[in-house]
Amino acid sequence: MEKTLDLAMSTEYDLVFDRSRTLKHTLYCFFYTGSTCSVEYPFDFNNYTGATMTVKNTSGTIVQTFNTSDGSISFGSGGKLIFSKTAEEMALVRAGNCYNYDLYLSSSTYPKRAFLIGQINYIQNIGS
């Protein structure tokens, strides 16, 4: 029997993005708490000043970056994490490949707090 104790601060979440189309998508982030983990709360981004998501291919080469400094990631109230890219920016990544990503939040307290990890699959749209 394999025993694993995961102490990561990040959550694994796989994403699917349309390639060659404008990206404007909101991810709603919640967490559970309470003695039975039955109370749901929206994640509070107010304590964070920035976020960076790096997307890499299997060779470790960065193929796309999302960042609060360029507006491709923004925080919304009620646990909203908003992703934005132009169709031209989304077309720079090859379709059909699964890429690894990690997303970090930053603040004066946590310069690099792991938040999300997983894979992104960019799908090609018919007619684009």
C-alpha positions as CSV (number, residue, x, y, z in Angstrom):
1,M,0.0,0.0,0.0
2,E,1.4,3.4,-1.1
3,K,1.2,6.1,1.6
4,T,1.5,9.7,0.5
5,L,1.2,12.8,2.6
6,D,0.6,15.8,0.4
7,L,1.7,19.0,2.1
8,A,1.5,21.2,-1.0
9,M,-0.2,24.5,-0.8
10,S,-1.4,24.2,-4.4
11,T,-4.4,22.5,-5.8
12,E,-4.2,20.3,-9.0
13,Y,-6.7,21.5,-11.6
14,D,-6.5,20.7,-15.3
15,L,-7.6,23.4,-17.8
16,V,-8.8,23.4,-21.5
17,F,-8.3,26.6,-23.5
18,D,-9.5,27.4,-27.0
19,R,-6.5,28.2,-29.3
20,S,-6.8,31.1,-31.7
21,R,-9.8,32.6,-29.9
22,T,-9.9,35.5,-27.4
23,L,-9.7,34.2,-23.9
24,K,-11.8,35.8,-21.3
25,H,-12.7,33.2,-18.6
26,T,-13.4,33.3,-14.9
27,L,-12.3,30.6,-12.6
28,Y,-14.3,30.5,-9.3
29,C,-12.0,29.6,-6.4
30,F,-13.5,28.2,-3.2
31,F,-12.3,26.3,-0.2
32,Y,-14.0,24.2,2.5
33,T,-13.5,24.6,6.2
34,G,-15.2,23.7,9.5
35,S,-15.0,20.6,11.6
36,T,-16.5,18.5,8.9
37,C,-15.2,20.6,6.0
38,S,-18.7,21.3,4.9
39,V,-18.7,25.1,4.9
40,E,-17.7,26.6,1.5
41,Y,-16.0,30.1,1.3
42,P,-14.8,32.0,-1.7
43,F,-11.0,32.4,-1.8
44,D,-10.0,35.9,-0.7
45,F,-7.5,37.4,-3.1
46,N,-7.5,40.7,-1.2
47,N,-4.2,39.8,0.6
48,Y,-2.4,39.2,-2.7
49,T,-0.9,41.8,-5.0
50,G,-0.1,39.6,-8.0
51,A,-0.3,36.3,-9.7
52,T,1.9,34.6,-12.3
53,M,1.0,31.5,-14.3
54,T,3.8,29.8,-16.4
55,V,3.0,27.3,-19.1
56,K,5.8,24.9,-20.2
57,N,6.1,22.2,-22.7
58,T,7.6,18.7,-21.8
59,S,11.1,20.0,-22.5
60,G,10.6,22.8,-19.9
61,T,10.4,25.6,-22.4
62,I,8.0,28.4,-21.4
63,V,5.3,28.6,-24.2
64,Q,3.0,31.1,-22.5
65,T,2.8,33.3,-19.4
66,F,-0.1,34.9,-17.7
67,N,0.5,37.7,-15.2
68,T,-1.3,40.4,-13.2
69,S,1.3,42.9,-14.3
70,D,0.2,42.6,-18.0
71,G,-3.5,42.1,-17.2
72,S,-3.7,38.5,-18.5
73,I,-4.7,37.5,-14.9
74,S,-6.9,39.6,-12.6
75,F,-8.6,39.1,-9.3
76,G,-12.3,39.6,-8.9
77,S,-14.5,39.6,-5.8
78,G,-16.0,36.4,-4.5
79,G,-13.0,34.2,-5.3
80,K,-12.8,35.1,-9.0
81,L,-9.6,34.5,-10.9
82,I,-9.9,36.0,-14.4
83,F,-7.8,34.9,-17.4
84,S,-7.5,37.2,-20.5
85,K,-5.5,36.9,-23.7
86,T,-6.1,38.1,-27.3
87,A,-6.8,35.6,-30.1
88,E,-3.3,36.4,-31.5
89,E,-1.6,35.5,-28.2
90,M,-3.6,32.3,-27.9
91,A,-2.6,31.3,-31.5
92,L,1.1,31.3,-30.5
93,V,0.7,27.9,-28.7
94,R,0.4,24.7,-30.6
95,A,-3.0,22.9,-30.4
96,G,-3.4,19.3,-29.3
97,N,-0.5,19.3,-26.8
98,C,-0.9,19.1,-23.0
99,Y,1.3,21.5,-21.3
100,N,2.2,21.7,-17.6
101,Y,1.5,24.9,-15.7
102,D,1.8,26.4,-12.3
103,L,0.2,29.5,-10.9
104,Y,1.7,31.4,-8.0
105,L,0.2,34.2,-5.9
106,S,2.4,37.0,-4.5
107,S,2.3,39.5,-1.7
108,S,4.6,41.1,0.8
109,T,4.0,38.1,3.1
110,Y,4.2,35.4,0.5
111,P,6.5,36.4,-2.4
112,K,5.7,33.1,-4.2
113,R,2.7,31.1,-2.8
114,A,1.8,28.0,-4.8
115,F,-1.9,28.1,-5.8
116,L,-2.7,25.9,-8.8
117,I,-0.8,23.3,-10.8
118,G,-1.9,21.0,-13.6
119,Q,-2.1,20.6,-17.3
120,I,-3.5,22.8,-20.0
121,N,-4.8,21.4,-23.3
122,Y,-5.1,24.0,-26.1
123,I,-7.8,22.8,-28.5
124,Q,-8.0,23.8,-32.2
125,N,-11.3,25.3,-33.2
126,I,-13.0,24.2,-36.4
127,G,-13.0,27.2,-38.7
128,S,-10.0,29.0,-37.2
